[in-house]
Amino acid sequence: MSESIVENHVIKHVPEQFAGQRLDAALASMFPDYSRSRLQQWIRDGHVLLDGVVVKPRAKLVGNEKLELNIQLDNHPDELLPQDIPLDIVFEDEDIIVLNKPAGLVVHPAAGHADGTLVNALLYFDAELARIPRAGIVHRLDKDTTGLMVVARNLRAHKHLVEELQRRTMKREYQAIVQGVITAGGMIDAPVGRHSRDRVRMCVRDDGRPATTHYRVITRFRQHTHVQLKLESGRTHQIRVHMQHIRHPIVGDPMYGGRQRIPPQADNELIEQLRTFRRQALHAFRLSLVHPLGGQQLSWKSPLPEDMLRLLAVLQKDVQQHGS
C-alpha cells in the first residue's frame, strides 16, 4: 500500500480489502489513532477526498480509490500560552500523565479564567500536548475539587482513554465530607441536567442525562459523615448535585452546600473549621484504568489534602468530647 505524508496531508490508495465498506468504517481501520467520530467530522467538513471528490461518511468503497486525508490538529488559540505552573505528577510515561490536581486550579480556560489553568500548565510541561485535543485532558475536576486526573500524551492514548470512559472501565473514586449523618451506603440513580433558571448550576431533572453515584460510609460524626463515592457516569457537578439531592450536601460547597450545620455545643475550633471551609470537601482519591499501550490494569491513590484532614481531625475530636 503506497502512502505519502506531507505535513498533515496523507495520500494513499484504499486497499481492496475495504471494498464494499462504508468510508467512515474503513477510515477507522486505516487510521486507528483517530476516533470514528473525529474521522466522520473530517469527512463532513471536506477534509477527506476520494479520487479528488468530497463524499459522505456512508459512501461505499470499491477499492483502490485515491484517498486524501487532511489531518486537522487541534490548534490552541494564541492566548493559550504555556505557563510555568507547578504540577504534582504521580505517574508519567510516553502515553499518559497522571497528576494530583490542587484546589483552586481551573482545568480548562473559560470566561474569567483565560489563563492560569491546568491546560496552560500542561502545555508548559510538554509542548507536544498542543497537538492533542484539550491538551490531552479527557475528564475534568471542578476548580475546587482535588485529586487524580489522567492526561493523554498522544492521539492513540487519547482515543483509548475516551473509549474507556465511554465503556465505564475507567474507575474514579472519591472521598467527601458531607452534612448530616448517613446511616448506610446506597446508590443515587437520578438524571442530571442544567438548571432551568440558573445556567451555572446543575440539578436533578427528569429530562437530564442518566447519572449514577454509589456511596458508602467511612466514618460518622455528630452532624457530618465521611463518605466514599464511586461514579458510573461523569456528569458536570454530579457528586455535588446528587449529595444535595439526598439532603447530604458536601461541606463547604459554595453552590450546593446550603447553610452550614454546626453540632450542638461544638467548640470554637470546630465552628471555625466549618465556617472557614470555603470549597467543597471533595477529593478524587483513586483512579484505575487500562494502560493504552501495554493493556495492563493500573491504579493510583492520592492521600486526602491537608484541609480535609484537619476538618476530619476536629470532627473526630468533637465526637470524643460529646459522644456520637
VOPAGU-2260 file (C-alpha; in pm, 1 decimal, decimal comma):
REM VOPAGU-2260
SITE   aa  ch    i         X         Y         Z
SITE  MET   A    0       0,0       0,0       0,0
SITE  SER   A    1     164,9     320,5    -114,8
SITE  GLU   A    2     143,9     619,1     116,8
SITE  SER   A    3     290,3     966,9     131,8
SITE  ILE   A    4     261,8    1229,3     405,1
SITE  VAL   A    5     332,8    1598,9     358,7
SITE  GLU   A    6     289,5    1775,3     694,0
SITE  ASN   A    7     -67,0    1669,6     786,2
SITE  HIS   A    8    -173,5    1566,1     434,9
SITE  VAL   A    9    -191,8    1188,2     385,0
SITE  ILE   A   10    -234,9    1030,4      41,0
SITE  LYS   A   11    -286,8     655,8      -4,0
SITE  HIS   A   12    -481,9     410,6    -215,5
SITE  VAL   A   13    -766,2     223,1     -49,9
SITE  PRO   A   14    -675,0    -145,7      -9,1
SITE  GLU   A   15    -902,4    -392,9    -188,8
SITE  GLN   A   16    -999,1    -548,9     146,9
SITE  PHE   A   17   -1217,8    -245,9     220,4
SITE  ALA   A   18   -1429,1    -281,7     -96,3
SITE  GLY   A   19   -1798,2    -260,9      -7,8
SITE  GLN   A   20   -1738,6     -97,0     329,8
SITE  ARG   A   21   -1854,1     248,2     436,5
SITE  LEU   A   22   -1586,6     514,4     411,6
SITE  ASP   A   23   -1602,5     607,9     782,6
SITE  ALA   A   24   -1569,7     242,7     893,3
SITE  ALA   A   25   -1273,9     184,3     662,0
SITE  LEU   A   26   -1101,7     503,8     779,1
SITE  ALA   A   27   -1136,8     391,1    1141,6
SITE  SER   A   28    -941,0      76,6    1047,8
SITE  MET   A   29    -683,2     258,0     835,7
SITE  PHE   A   30    -624,5     536,6    1089,7
SITE  PRO   A   31    -664,7     371,8    1433,8
SITE  ASP   A   32    -511,1     670,3    1617,5
SITE  TYR   A   33    -826,5     874,1    1549,4
SITE  SER   A   34   -1176,1     806,9    1680,2
SITE  ARG   A   35   -1451,2     723,1    1433,6
SITE  SER   A   36   -1648,5    1031,1    1536,0
SITE  ARG   A   37   -1346,9    1252,4    1463,6
SITE  LEU   A   38   -1295,7    1091,9    1123,2
SITE  GLN   A   39   -1666,4    1132,3    1041,5
SITE  GLN   A   40   -1643,5    1502,6    1125,4
SITE  TRP   A   41   -1340,2    1542,6     898,3
SITE  ILE   A   42   -1534,1    1373,2     617,2
SITE  ARG   A   43   -1833,2    1604,0     668,9
SITE  ASP   A   44   -1602,2    1909,2     677,4
SITE  GLY   A   45   -1449,4    1815,2     342,3
SITE  HIS   A   46   -1107,6    1711,0     473,0
SITE  VAL   A   47   -1133,1    1364,3     313,4
SITE  LEU   A   48   -1132,3    1322,1     -64,5
SITE  LEU   A   49   -1192,2    1006,5    -269,1
SITE  ASP   A   50   -1043,4    1042,1    -619,0
SITE  GLY   A   51   -1045,4    1416,2    -558,2
SITE  VAL   A   52   -1414,0    1435,8    -461,9
SITE  VAL   A   53   -1575,5    1524,6    -129,4
SITE  VAL   A   54   -1807,4    1241,0     -22,6
SITE  LYS   A   55   -2027,4    1148,8     274,9
SITE  PRO   A   56   -1927,9     922,3     566,6
SITE  ARG   A   57   -2160,4     646,6     441,6
SITE  ALA   A   58   -2010,8     640,6      90,0
SITE  LYS   A   59   -1933,1     282,4     -19,1
SITE  LEU   A   60   -1579,3     198,4    -127,9
SITE  VAL   A   61   -1488,3      -9,4    -433,2
SITE  GLY   A   62   -1117,0     -44,7    -357,8
SITE  ASN   A   63    -802,4     122,3    -495,1
SITE  GLU   A   64    -951,8     474,9    -483,2
SITE  LYS   A   65    -705,2     755,7    -422,5
SITE  LEU   A   66    -767,4     868,6     -65,0
SITE  GLU   A   67    -656,0    1210,7      56,8
SITE  LEU   A   68    -685,2    1296,2     425,2
SITE  ASN   A   69    -604,9    1638,0     566,0
SITE  ILE   A   70    -544,0    1572,2     935,1
SITE  GLN   A   71    -691,1    1854,9    1140,1
SITE  LEU   A   72    -486,2    1910,7    1452,4
SITE  ASP   A   73    -646,2    2093,2    1743,9
SITE  ASN   A   74    -472,2    2427,6    1742,5
SITE  HIS   A   75    -495,0    2614,8    2068,0
SITE  PRO   A   76    -570,0    2988,2    2045,5
SITE  ASP   A   77    -278,1    3225,1    2078,7
SITE  GLU   A   78    -383,4    3321,2    2430,1
SITE  LEU   A   79    -335,1    2963,0    2549,4
SITE  LEU   A   80      28,7    3018,2    2626,8
SITE  PRO   A   81     237,6    2765,6    2816,8
SITE  GLN   A   82     271,3    2878,1    3177,8
SITE  ASP   A   83     512,6    2755,8    3442,1
SITE  ILE   A   84     255,4    2633,9    3693,3
SITE  PRO   A   85     374,3    2354,8    3925,8
SITE  LEU   A   86     224,0    2011,7    3861,1
SITE  ASP   A   87     212,3    1724,6    4109,5
SITE  ILE   A   88     292,3    1436,0    3873,2
SITE  VAL   A   89     206,4    1095,8    4020,1
SITE  PHE   A   90     299,6     888,5    3712,3
SITE  GLU   A   91     416,1     950,2    3358,5
SITE  ASP   A   92     537,3     757,7    3056,5
SITE  GLU   A   93     524,0     813,6    2679,4
SITE  ASP   A   94     146,3     767,5    2668,1
SITE  ILE   A   95     -12,1     914,4    2980,7
SITE  ILE   A   96      37,7    1155,6    3268,3
SITE  VAL   A   97    -140,2    1102,7    3599,2
SITE  LEU   A   98    -143,9    1410,8    3820,9
SITE  ASN   A   99    -281,8    1526,7    4152,2
SITE  LYS   A  100    -482,5    1847,6    4098,8
SITE  PRO   A  101    -483,7    2103,0    4383,3
SITE  ALA   A  102    -782,0    2310,4    4491,1
SITE  GLY   A  103    -818,0    2640,0    4306,2
SITE  LEU   A  104    -679,5    2519,8    3972,6
SITE  VAL   A  105    -924,4    2554,1    3682,5
SITE  VAL   A  106    -891,2    2269,8    3431,1
SITE  HIS   A  107    -995,3    2439,0    3102,9
SITE  PRO   A  108    -976,9    2807,5    3006,5
SITE  ALA   A  109   -1319,7    2972,0    3019,4
SITE  ALA   A  110   -1480,7    3308,5    3082,0
SITE  GLY   A  111   -1299,9    3464,9    3374,6
SITE  HIS   A  112   -1015,6    3212,6    3353,5
SITE  ALA   A  113    -831,3    3284,5    3029,3
SITE  ASP   A  114    -503,0    3158,7    3170,3
SITE  GLY   A  115    -354,2    3005,9    3483,0
SITE  THR   A  116    -533,2    2679,7    3407,5
SITE  LEU   A  117    -426,6    2316,9    3400,2
SITE  VAL   A  118    -417,7    2337,3    3019,3
SITE  ASN   A  119    -161,3    2621,0    3037,1
SITE  ALA   A  120      45,7    2421,3    3284,6
SITE  LEU   A  121      38,1    2107,6    3067,5
SITE  LEU   A  122     144,5    2299,7    2756,8
SITE  TYR   A  123     447,8    2424,8    2950,4
SITE  PHE   A  124     526,0    2077,1    3085,8
SITE  ASP   A  125     504,5    1912,4    2740,7
SITE  ALA   A  126     478,0    2128,6    2429,1
SITE  GLU   A  127     367,1    1824,6    2223,0
SITE  LEU   A  128      34,5    1830,3    2407,6
SITE  ALA   A  129     -65,3    2122,3    2184,7
SITE  ARG   A  130    -128,7    1857,3    1916,8
SITE  ILE   A  131    -381,7    1669,8    2132,1
SITE  PRO   A  132    -746,1    1776,9    2187,0
SITE  ARG   A  133    -775,5    1981,4    2509,3
SITE  ALA   A  134    -403,6    1927,6    2572,1
SITE  GLY   A  135    -476,0    1560,3    2638,6
SITE  ILE   A  136    -735,6    1612,7    2912,8
SITE  VAL   A  137   -1011,4    1350,3    2882,0
SITE  HIS   A  138   -1204,1    1416,2    3204,6
SITE  ARG   A  139   -1221,3    1707,1    3443,8
SITE  LEU   A  140   -1246,0    1802,6    3805,9
SITE  ASP   A  141   -1417,2    2118,2    3926,5
SITE  LYS   A  142   -1192,0    2410,2    4020,5
SITE  ASP   A  143   -1201,5    2339,6    4394,3
SITE  THR   A  144   -1217,5    1959,8    4379,0
SITE  THR   A  145    -878,6    1799,2    4441,7
SITE  GLY   A  146    -728,0    1471,3    4332,0
SITE  LEU   A  147    -628,2    1242,7    4048,5
SITE  MET   A  148    -664,5    1307,3    3676,4
SITE  VAL   A  149    -519,9    1133,4    3370,8
SITE  VAL   A  150    -389,3    1312,5    3059,6
SITE  ALA   A  151    -319,9    1153,6    2719,9
SITE  ARG   A  152      17,2    1233,7    2558,7
SITE  ASN   A  153     -65,5    1113,9    2206,1
SITE  LEU   A  154    -372,1    1059,4    1988,3
SITE  ARG   A  155    -369,5     682,6    2031,4
SITE  ALA   A  156    -377,7     717,7    2409,6
SITE  HIS   A  157    -643,4     990,0    2385,0
SITE  LYS   A  158    -872,0     768,5    2179,8
SITE  HIS   A  159    -817,6     475,4    2417,5
SITE  LEU   A  160    -891,5     678,2    2732,8
SITE  VAL   A  161   -1204,7     836,2    2584,1
SITE  GLU   A  162   -1329,3     488,1    2493,9
SITE  GLU   A  163   -1251,6     366,7    2847,4
SITE  LEU   A  164   -1464,0     646,7    2988,6
SITE  GLN   A  165   -1745,4     561,1    2749,4
SITE  ARG   A  166   -1727,8     191,2    2840,6
SITE  ARG   A  167   -1701,1     283,8    3210,6
SITE  THR   A  168   -1390,1      70,0    3252,1
SITE  MET   A  169   -1200,9     369,6    3391,9
SITE  LYS   A  170   -1279,8     377,5    3762,6
SITE  ARG   A  171   -1284,5     703,8    3959,1
SITE  GLU   A  172   -1341,1     700,8    4332,4
SITE  TYR   A  173   -1382,1     998,8    4561,0
SITE  GLN   A  174   -1397,7    1084,2    4928,8
SITE  ALA   A  175   -1609,4    1363,4    5068,7
SITE  ILE   A  176   -1723,8    1511,0    5397,7
SITE  VAL   A  177   -2096,8    1573,2    5384,4
SITE  GLN   A  178   -2352,6    1736,4    5610,3
SITE  GLY   A  179   -2582,9    1516,8    5814,5
SITE  VAL   A  180   -2542,5    1160,5    5940,6
SITE  ILE   A  181   -2577,0     889,6    5675,1
SITE  THR   A  182   -2678,7     559,7    5832,3
SITE  ALA   A  183   -2577,9     327,1    5548,0
SITE  GLY   A  184   -2437,0     323,0    5198,0
SITE  GLY   A  185   -2650,5     331,8    4887,0
SITE  MET   A  186   -2689,1     431,3    4523,8
SITE  ILE   A  187   -2822,3     752,8    4373,3
SITE  ASP   A  188   -2972,4     697,8    4027,8
SITE  ALA   A  189   -3103,1    1037,6    3922,2
SITE  PRO   A  190   -3063,4    1220,1    3587,9
SITE  VAL   A  191   -2864,9    1543,9    3595,8
SITE  GLY   A  192   -2920,9    1844,8    3371,0
SITE  ARG   A  193   -2876,1    2219,8    3351,6
SITE  HIS   A  194   -3086,1    2425,9    3592,8
SITE  SER   A  195   -3375,2    2595,1    3410,0
SITE  ARG   A  196   -3315,0    2940,2    3564,2
SITE  ASP   A  197   -2953,9    2943,8    3682,3
SITE  ARG   A  198   -2744,5    2826,4    3388,1
SITE  VAL   A  199   -2430,6    2789,7    3600,8
SITE  ARG   A  200   -2592,2    2529,9    3825,1
SITE  MET   A  201   -2688,4    2170,9    3755,7
SITE  CYS   A  202   -2979,0    1985,7    3913,6
SITE  VAL   A  203   -3166,0    1657,3    3916,9
SITE  ARG   A  204   -3434,2    1672,8    3647,9
SITE  ASP   A  205   -3639,2    1412,8    3461,4
SITE  ASP   A  206   -3507,9    1516,0    3120,4
SITE  GLY   A  207   -3143,0    1523,9    3233,4
SITE  ARG   A  208   -2869,9    1280,6    3133,4
SITE  PRO   A  209   -2857,3     947,0    3319,0
SITE  ALA   A  210   -2628,4     964,1    3623,8
SITE  THR   A  211   -2546,0     707,0    3890,3
SITE  THR   A  212   -2337,4     754,2    4205,3
SITE  HIS   A  213   -2260,0     483,9    4462,1
SITE  TYR   A  214   -2165,7     584,5    4817,4
SITE  ARG   A  215   -2061,7     413,2    5138,1
SITE  VAL   A  216   -1995,1     537,4    5488,4
SITE  ILE   A  217   -1636,1     563,6    5613,8
SITE  THR   A  218   -1695,3     748,0    5945,2
SITE  ARG   A  219   -1999,7     903,1    6110,3
SITE  PHE   A  220   -1972,4    1214,2    6326,7
SITE  ARG   A  221   -2236,7    1403,6    6524,2
SITE  GLN   A  222   -2366,1    1612,7    6234,0
SITE  HIS   A  223   -2145,0    1500,6    5945,5
SITE  THR   A  224   -2032,9    1189,4    5756,4
SITE  HIS   A  225   -1708,5    1096,9    5581,4
SITE  VAL   A  226   -1808,5     901,6    5269,6
SITE  GLN   A  227   -1652,1     722,0    4974,9
SITE  LEU   A  228   -1815,5     761,3    4633,9
SITE  LYS   A  229   -1785,7     586,0    4300,2
SITE  LEU   A  230   -1914,6     718,3    3968,2
SITE  GLU   A  231   -2078,7     516,4    3694,2
SITE  SER   A  232   -2118,1     831,9    3484,7
SITE  GLY   A  233   -1939,4    1164,1    3476,7
SITE  ARG   A  234   -2191,0    1447,0    3456,5
SITE  THR   A  235   -2098,8    1804,2    3543,5
SITE  HIS   A  236   -2114,7    1855,0    3922,7
SITE  GLN   A  237   -2261,0    1502,7    3952,5
SITE  ILE   A  238   -2147,4    1414,3    4306,1
SITE  ARG   A  239   -2223,9    1761,8    4438,2
SITE  VAL   A  240   -2574,8    1759,7    4287,4
SITE  HIS   A  241   -2650,2    1401,8    4393,0
SITE  MET   A  242   -2545,1    1457,1    4754,0
SITE  GLN   A  243   -2757,7    1770,2    4770,9
SITE  HIS   A  244   -3045,5    1568,9    4620,4
SITE  ILE   A  245   -3040,7    1321,1    4911,8
SITE  ARG   A  246   -3009,6    1613,6    5158,7
SITE  HIS   A  247   -2647,2    1546,8    5244,8
SITE  PRO   A  248   -2464,9    1828,4    5060,4
SITE  ILE   A  249   -2087,2    1842,7    5067,8
SITE  VAL   A  250   -1933,1    2057,4    5338,8
SITE  GLY   A  251   -1811,9    2393,6    5208,0
SITE  ASP   A  252   -1980,3    2361,8    4867,8
SITE  PRO   A  253   -2045,7    2725,7    4769,5
SITE  MET   A  254   -2309,0    2630,5    4510,7
SITE  TYR   A  255   -2494,3    2332,7    4654,2
SITE  GLY   A  256   -2391,8    2321,7    5020,8
SITE  GLY   A  257   -2662,3    2537,1    5177,6
SITE  ARG   A  258   -2639,3    2651,2    5538,1
SITE  GLN   A  259   -2356,6    2500,5    5741,5
SITE  ARG   A  260   -2467,6    2259,1    6013,6
SITE  ILE   A  261   -2291,5    2316,3    6347,1
SITE  PRO   A  262   -2318,4    2035,1    6606,1
SITE  PRO   A  263   -2471,9    2149,9    6936,3
SITE  GLN   A  264   -2215,8    2261,3    7194,5
SITE  ALA   A  265   -1936,9    2246,1    6934,5
SITE  ASP   A  266   -1615,0    2413,0    7046,9
SITE  ASN   A  267   -1467,3    2718,7    6877,9
SITE  GLU   A  268   -1213,1    2514,2    6684,6
SITE  LEU   A  269   -1480,3    2307,2    6507,8
SITE  ILE   A  270   -1702,5    2609,9    6446,8
SITE  GLU   A  271   -1408,6    2793,6    6290,8
SITE  GLN   A  272   -1312,2    2494,3    6074,7
SITE  LEU   A  273   -1665,3    2454,8    5939,8
SITE  ARG   A  274   -1725,9    2825,2    5878,9
SITE  THR   A  275   -1394,3    2882,9    5703,0
SITE  PHE   A  276   -1400,6    2572,7    5480,3
SITE  ARG   A  277   -1454,3    2762,9    5156,0
SITE  ARG   A  278   -1453,9    2481,8    4899,6
SITE  GLN   A  279   -1640,6    2155,9    4851,6
SITE  ALA   A  280   -1471,9    1891,1    5069,5
SITE  LEU   A  281   -1437,5    1652,6    4775,3
SITE  HIS   A  282   -1124,4    1462,5    4667,8
SITE  ALA   A  283   -1063,6    1217,4    4380,2
SITE  PHE   A  284    -854,6     969,7    4577,5
SITE  ARG   A  285    -833,6     666,2    4347,7
SITE  LEU   A  286    -802,1     626,7    3969,8
SITE  SER   A  287    -789,4     291,8    3788,9
SITE  LEU   A  288    -754,5     231,1    3415,4
SITE  VAL   A  289    -616,7       1,0    3147,5
SITE  HIS   A  290    -292,3     136,0    3001,2
SITE  PRO   A  291    -338,4     245,1    2636,3
SITE  LEU   A  292     -30,1      63,8    2508,8
SITE  GLY   A  293      54,0    -223,0    2741,7
SITE  GLY   A  294    -302,0    -318,2    2832,7
SITE  GLN   A  295    -214,3    -369,7    3198,9
SITE  GLN   A  296    -453,6    -260,9    3473,0
SITE  LEU   A  297    -307,8      33,6    3666,8
SITE  SER   A  298    -430,5     208,3    3979,5
SITE  TRP   A  299    -317,1     509,5    4181,9
SITE  LYS   A  300    -419,1     656,8    4517,2
SITE  SER   A  301    -387,0    1014,1    4639,3
SITE  PRO   A  302    -394,7    1095,5    5012,1
SITE  LEU   A  303    -653,7    1340,8    5136,8
SITE  PRO   A  304    -539,7    1705,3    5123,3
SITE  GLU   A  305    -444,3    1885,5    5442,3
SITE  ASP   A  306    -764,7    2090,6    5471,9
SITE  MET   A  307    -985,6    1779,6    5467,6
SITE  LEU   A  308    -755,5    1600,2    5712,5
SITE  ARG   A  309    -776,1    1895,8    5954,6
SITE  LEU   A  310   -1154,0    1900,8    5931,8
SITE  LEU   A  311   -1178,8    1525,3    5991,4
SITE  ALA   A  312    -948,5    1558,4    6293,0
SITE  VAL   A  313   -1163,6    1823,4    6463,2
SITE  LEU   A  314   -1483,5    1632,1    6380,1
SITE  GLN   A  315   -1332,1    1324,1    6545,4
SITE  LYS   A  316   -1227,1    1531,8    6846,7
SITE  ASP   A  317   -1585,2    1660,7    6872,9
SITE  VAL   A  318   -1715,8    1301,3    6887,6
SITE  GLN   A  319   -1465,5    1216,1    7160,3
SITE  GLN   A  320   -1580,6    1517,5    7361,8
SITE  HIS   A  321   -1956,3    1474,3    7318,8
SITE  GLY   A  322   -2012,5    1118,4    7205,5
SITE  SER   A  323   -2176,2    1012,2    6882,4
